[in-house]
């Protein structure tokens, strides 16, 4: 960790909401980094556990920015990005444990390739041989972003390739990335905000590299599991609609509308009781439809701002989106090499 109070090379931003159970291990892993020139910023989203007290007593080297309420992931990381002093900004979930060479490998990858952001090799915390994310892809089947390689053997993802975007739970960006693309969209609150910024970055001509040597163990969905399942389902539906209306090239919008009913049925929550599921559909499907319409309106109002930053053709953006519809292992890797 840098002793320079003015200009560290990297700023690591960690959003926190009642993450006391995760913070000790997360921060201990950061203290073991082989790349020492960084500052750590924790943005606390109105935690009601002992997070702030523990940080004050045990992590004086961390810059803590407390907020009064839980504004969601995007609000927290945007506060941290604005406060960051580094040339690079890394985002990290609090429920992670990074390898000692994690930051060094990310920096080396960006400097070697000249790319604008980098995705970590995220594996499951308790099963490090299983992937969580090797970057992100987009699926036209579900009309949503998803983790490349999720639940697949990690040894299939040993190649560094260009990917659509990075999972924001363990990623790094040049400062110029946010100057050219903008910050995370705070209307999402939770879910799909990294898909949105990844597509916006693609439109703006930015490139993302997957770095298989930057290893992170992640406790998958540790924070989302604290929210009721139906609430998450409705929020996901709204946010995915925002992304389509906001970031899709016009030539893909008719296809998205045709696929929408299939996507909605595939997105039903899995429940142990068939009758519980049927009852849930009858109660909540109208709410889902309403959430999707609201999301489409929200996304459409932001569309002009996104496409005013375009530096690549709409056809190129469409190809990237369509190439993510198949397998998330080899097919996505081949797409990365072709589109580099």
C-alpha positions as CSV (number, residue, x, y, z in Angstrom):
1,X,0.0,0.0,0.0
2,X,1.3,3.4,-0.9
3,X,2.4,5.9,1.7
4,X,1.9,8.7,-0.8
5,X,-1.2,10.6,0.4
6,X,-1.5,12.5,-2.9
7,X,-1.3,10.2,-5.9
8,X,-1.3,6.4,-5.7
9,X,-1.0,4.5,-8.9
10,X,-4.2,2.6,-8.2
11,X,-7.3,3.3,-6.2
12,X,-9.3,0.2,-5.1
13,X,-12.9,0.9,-4.4
14,X,-14.9,-1.5,-2.3
15,X,-18.6,-1.0,-1.7
16,X,-19.9,-2.2,1.6
17,X,-23.3,-2.8,3.1
18,X,-23.4,-4.8,6.3
19,X,-20.4,-6.7,5.2
20,X,-18.7,-7.2,8.6
21,X,-18.5,-10.9,8.0
22,X,-16.4,-10.4,4.8
23,X,-14.2,-7.4,5.5
24,X,-11.4,-8.9,7.6
25,X,-10.5,-11.5,4.9
26,X,-11.0,-9.1,2.0
27,X,-8.7,-6.5,3.5
28,X,-6.1,-9.0,4.7
29,X,-5.7,-10.2,1.1
30,X,-5.2,-6.7,-0.1
31,X,-2.4,-6.1,2.4
32,X,-0.5,-9.1,0.8
33,X,-0.5,-7.6,-2.7
34,X,2.8,-7.7,-4.5
35,X,1.9,-4.4,-6.2
36,X,2.1,-1.9,-3.3
37,X,1.3,1.4,-4.9
38,X,-2.4,1.6,-4.2
39,X,-5.0,3.2,-1.9
40,X,-8.1,1.4,-0.5
41,X,-11.4,3.2,-0.4
42,X,-14.4,1.6,1.3
43,X,-17.8,3.3,0.6
44,X,-20.2,2.2,3.3
45,X,-23.9,2.2,2.2
46,X,-25.5,2.9,5.6
47,X,-24.4,-0.3,7.3
48,X,-26.2,-1.2,10.5
49,X,-23.8,-3.9,11.6
50,X,-20.3,-3.2,13.1
51,X,-18.5,-2.5,9.8
52,X,-17.6,1.1,10.5
53,X,-16.5,0.4,14.1
54,X,-14.3,-2.5,13.0
55,X,-12.8,-0.5,10.2
56,X,-11.9,2.4,12.5
57,X,-10.3,0.0,15.0
58,X,-8.5,-2.4,12.6
59,X,-8.0,-0.8,9.2
60,X,-6.6,2.8,9.7
61,X,-4.9,2.5,6.2
62,X,-8.3,2.3,4.5
63,X,-10.1,5.5,3.5
64,X,-13.7,5.1,4.6
65,X,-16.5,7.1,3.1
66,X,-19.7,6.6,5.0
67,X,-23.1,7.2,3.4
68,X,-26.4,7.5,5.3
69,X,-28.4,5.1,3.3
70,X,-28.1,2.1,1.0
71,X,-28.2,3.6,-2.4
72,X,-27.1,0.4,-4.1
73,X,-23.9,-0.8,-5.8
74,X,-23.7,1.9,-8.5
75,X,-24.1,4.8,-6.1
76,X,-21.4,3.4,-3.8
77,X,-18.8,2.8,-6.5
78,X,-19.5,6.1,-8.1
79,X,-18.8,7.9,-4.8
80,X,-15.5,5.9,-4.6
81,X,-14.5,6.6,-8.3
82,X,-15.0,10.3,-7.7
83,X,-12.8,10.2,-4.6
84,X,-10.2,8.0,-6.3
85,X,-6.7,9.5,-6.8
86,X,-5.1,6.8,-8.9
87,X,-4.4,6.5,-12.6
88,X,-6.3,3.3,-12.4
89,X,-9.5,2.5,-10.5
90,X,-10.1,-1.1,-9.4
91,X,-13.5,-2.3,-8.2
92,X,-13.8,-5.1,-5.7
93,X,-16.6,-6.8,-3.9
94,X,-16.3,-7.1,-0.1
95,X,-17.0,-10.8,-0.3
96,X,-13.8,-11.7,-2.1
97,X,-10.3,-12.9,-1.4
98,X,-7.8,-11.8,-4.0
99,X,-4.5,-13.6,-4.9
100,X,-1.3,-11.9,-3.8
101,X,-0.5,-11.1,-7.5
102,X,-4.0,-10.0,-8.4
103,X,-3.4,-6.3,-8.8
104,X,0.1,-6.7,-10.3
105,X,-1.3,-9.0,-13.0
106,X,-4.2,-6.6,-13.9
107,X,-1.8,-3.6,-14.3
108,X,0.6,-5.7,-16.3
109,X,-2.2,-6.8,-18.7
110,X,-3.4,-3.2,-19.3
111,X,0.1,-1.9,-19.9
112,X,1.0,-4.7,-22.2
113,X,-2.2,-4.5,-24.3
114,X,-3.1,-0.9,-24.1
115,X,-6.7,-1.9,-23.3
116,X,-9.0,0.2,-21.3
117,X,-10.2,-2.2,-18.6
118,X,-9.5,-5.7,-17.4
119,X,-11.6,-8.6,-16.0
120,X,-10.2,-10.9,-13.3
121,X,-10.3,-14.7,-13.1
122,X,-13.2,-15.0,-10.6
123,X,-13.6,-18.5,-9.1
124,X,-16.0,-19.8,-6.5
125,X,-14.8,-19.1,-3.0
126,X,-15.2,-22.7,-1.7
127,X,-14.5,-24.4,-5.1
128,X,-11.6,-22.6,-6.7
129,X,-11.5,-25.1,-9.5
130,X,-14.9,-23.8,-10.7
131,X,-15.4,-20.5,-12.5
132,X,-17.5,-17.6,-11.4
133,X,-16.6,-15.2,-14.2
134,X,-13.9,-15.0,-16.9
135,X,-15.3,-11.7,-18.0
136,X,-18.9,-11.2,-19.1
137,X,-20.9,-11.9,-22.3
138,X,-24.4,-11.0,-23.4
139,X,-27.1,-13.6,-24.2
140,X,-29.8,-12.9,-26.6
141,X,-31.7,-15.9,-25.2
142,X,-32.1,-14.3,-21.8
143,X,-31.6,-10.7,-23.1
144,X,-29.2,-10.1,-20.3
145,X,-25.5,-10.1,-19.4
146,X,-24.0,-13.2,-17.8
147,X,-20.7,-14.4,-16.4
148,X,-18.6,-16.1,-19.0
149,X,-17.8,-19.6,-17.8
150,X,-20.1,-19.7,-14.8
151,X,-20.0,-23.0,-13.0
152,X,-17.6,-24.5,-15.6
153,X,-14.2,-26.0,-14.9
154,X,-11.7,-23.2,-14.3
155,X,-9.0,-24.9,-16.4
156,X,-11.0,-24.1,-19.5
157,X,-10.3,-20.4,-19.1
158,X,-6.5,-20.1,-19.1
159,X,-6.2,-17.9,-22.2
160,X,-6.1,-14.1,-22.1
161,X,-8.7,-12.9,-24.6
162,X,-10.7,-9.8,-25.3
163,X,-14.1,-10.0,-23.7
164,X,-17.3,-7.9,-23.9
165,X,-16.9,-6.5,-20.5
166,X,-15.7,-7.2,-16.9
167,X,-17.7,-8.4,-13.9
168,X,-17.5,-5.3,-11.7
169,X,-17.0,-7.4,-8.7
170,X,-13.3,-7.6,-9.5
171,X,-12.2,-5.4,-12.3
172,X,-9.9,-2.5,-13.2
173,X,-10.2,0.6,-15.4
174,X,-8.1,3.4,-16.6
175,X,-9.2,6.7,-15.2
176,X,-9.9,7.8,-18.8
177,X,-12.5,5.0,-19.1
178,X,-14.9,6.9,-16.9
179,X,-14.1,10.2,-18.4
180,X,-15.0,8.9,-21.9
181,X,-17.9,6.5,-21.0
182,X,-19.3,8.0,-17.8
183,X,-19.9,6.5,-14.4
184,X,-22.1,3.6,-13.5
185,X,-25.8,4.3,-14.0
186,X,-27.3,4.8,-10.5
187,X,-30.9,4.1,-11.6
188,X,-30.1,0.3,-11.6
189,X,-29.5,0.1,-7.8
190,X,-28.4,-3.6,-8.1
191,X,-27.9,-6.0,-11.0
192,X,-27.1,-5.3,-14.7
193,X,-25.1,-2.1,-14.0
194,X,-21.9,-3.7,-15.1
195,X,-23.6,-5.1,-18.3
196,X,-24.8,-1.5,-19.0
197,X,-21.4,0.1,-18.5
198,X,-19.8,-2.7,-20.5
199,X,-22.1,-2.1,-23.5
200,X,-21.7,1.7,-23.2
201,X,-17.9,1.2,-23.2
202,X,-18.1,-1.0,-26.3
203,X,-20.1,1.7,-28.0
204,X,-17.5,4.3,-27.0
205,X,-14.7,2.2,-28.5
206,X,-13.2,0.8,-25.3
207,X,-11.7,-2.7,-25.0
208,X,-11.7,-5.1,-22.1
209,X,-9.1,-7.9,-21.6
210,X,-9.6,-11.1,-19.5
211,X,-6.6,-11.8,-17.3
212,X,-6.5,-15.4,-16.2
213,X,-3.5,-14.8,-13.9
214,X,-5.5,-12.3,-11.8
215,X,-7.3,-14.7,-9.5
216,X,-10.1,-13.8,-7.1
217,X,-12.2,-16.2,-4.9
218,X,-15.7,-14.9,-4.7
219,X,-18.6,-15.8,-2.4
220,X,-21.2,-15.8,-5.1
221,X,-24.4,-13.8,-4.4
222,X,-23.6,-13.4,-0.7
223,X,-25.3,-10.0,-0.6
224,X,-28.1,-10.7,-3.1
225,X,-29.2,-13.7,-1.1
226,X,-30.3,-11.4,1.7
227,X,-33.1,-9.9,-0.5
228,X,-36.4,-11.7,-1.2
229,X,-36.3,-13.8,-4.3
230,X,-39.4,-12.2,-6.0
231,X,-38.0,-8.7,-5.3
232,X,-34.7,-9.6,-7.1
233,X,-36.7,-11.2,-9.9
234,X,-38.6,-8.0,-10.5
235,X,-35.5,-5.8,-10.2
236,X,-33.6,-8.0,-12.7
237,X,-36.5,-7.7,-15.1
238,X,-36.6,-3.9,-14.9
239,X,-32.9,-3.5,-15.2
240,X,-32.5,-5.9,-18.2
241,X,-35.2,-3.9,-20.0
242,X,-33.2,-0.7,-19.3
243,X,-30.1,-2.2,-20.9
244,X,-32.0,-3.3,-24.1
245,X,-33.7,0.1,-24.6
246,X,-30.6,2.1,-23.7
247,X,-27.7,0.2,-25.2
248,X,-29.0,-2.0,-28.1
249,X,-28.3,-0.8,-31.7
250,X,-31.6,-0.1,-33.5
251,X,-31.2,-3.1,-35.8
252,X,-31.3,-5.5,-32.9
253,X,-34.4,-4.0,-31.2
254,X,-37.0,-5.9,-33.3
255,X,-35.2,-9.2,-32.6
256,X,-35.2,-8.4,-28.9
257,X,-38.9,-7.8,-28.9
258,X,-39.6,-11.1,-30.6
259,X,-37.5,-12.9,-28.0
260,X,-39.0,-11.1,-25.0
261,X,-41.8,-13.7,-24.2
262,X,-39.3,-16.6,-24.3
263,X,-36.9,-14.7,-22.1
264,X,-39.5,-13.9,-19.5
265,X,-40.6,-17.5,-19.2
266,X,-36.9,-18.7,-18.9
267,X,-36.3,-16.1,-16.1
268,X,-39.0,-17.6,-13.7
269,X,-37.5,-18.3,-10.3
270,X,-37.0,-21.9,-9.5
271,X,-39.1,-22.9,-6.4
272,X,-39.4,-26.3,-4.8
273,X,-43.2,-26.4,-5.1
274,X,-44.9,-26.3,-8.5
275,X,-48.1,-24.9,-7.0
276,X,-46.0,-22.2,-5.2
277,X,-44.5,-21.3,-8.6
278,X,-47.9,-21.1,-10.3
279,X,-49.3,-18.9,-7.6
280,X,-46.2,-16.8,-7.8
281,X,-46.7,-16.3,-11.5
282,X,-50.3,-15.3,-11.1
283,X,-49.4,-12.8,-8.4
284,X,-46.2,-11.4,-9.7
285,X,-46.2,-11.7,-13.5
286,X,-48.3,-8.6,-13.9
287,X,-45.8,-6.8,-11.7
288,X,-43.0,-8.1,-13.8
289,X,-44.6,-6.8,-17.0
290,X,-45.1,-3.5,-15.3
291,X,-41.4,-3.5,-14.2
292,X,-40.3,-4.3,-17.7
293,X,-42.3,-1.4,-19.2
294,X,-40.9,0.9,-16.7
295,X,-37.4,-0.3,-17.5
296,X,-37.9,0.3,-21.2
297,X,-39.1,3.8,-20.6
298,X,-36.1,4.5,-18.3
299,X,-33.6,3.1,-20.8
300,X,-35.1,5.0,-23.8
301,X,-34.7,8.3,-22.1
302,X,-31.0,7.7,-21.7
303,X,-30.4,6.3,-25.2
304,X,-29.3,9.6,-26.9
305,X,-26.6,10.2,-24.3
306,X,-25.2,6.7,-24.8
307,X,-25.1,6.8,-28.6
308,X,-23.8,10.3,-28.8
309,X,-20.5,8.8,-27.5
310,X,-20.3,6.2,-30.2
311,X,-16.8,5.5,-31.7
312,X,-17.6,2.2,-33.4
313,X,-20.3,1.2,-35.9
314,X,-23.6,-0.1,-34.8
315,X,-23.0,-3.3,-36.8
316,X,-19.9,-3.9,-34.7
317,X,-21.8,-3.5,-31.5
318,X,-24.5,-5.9,-32.8
319,X,-21.9,-8.5,-33.7
320,X,-20.5,-8.4,-30.2
321,X,-24.0,-8.9,-28.6
322,X,-25.0,-11.7,-31.0
323,X,-21.7,-13.6,-30.6
324,X,-22.4,-14.0,-26.9
325,X,-25.6,-16.1,-27.5
326,X,-23.9,-19.5,-27.7
327,X,-21.6,-21.3,-25.3
328,X,-19.9,-19.2,-22.7
329,X,-16.7,-21.1,-22.9
330,X,-14.9,-21.8,-26.2
331,X,-17.4,-19.8,-28.3
332,X,-16.9,-16.7,-26.3
333,X,-13.2,-17.1,-26.3
334,X,-13.2,-17.5,-30.1
335,X,-15.4,-14.4,-30.4
336,X,-12.9,-12.5,-28.2
337,X,-10.0,-13.5,-30.5
338,X,-12.0,-12.6,-33.7
339,X,-13.2,-9.3,-32.4
340,X,-9.9,-8.1,-30.9
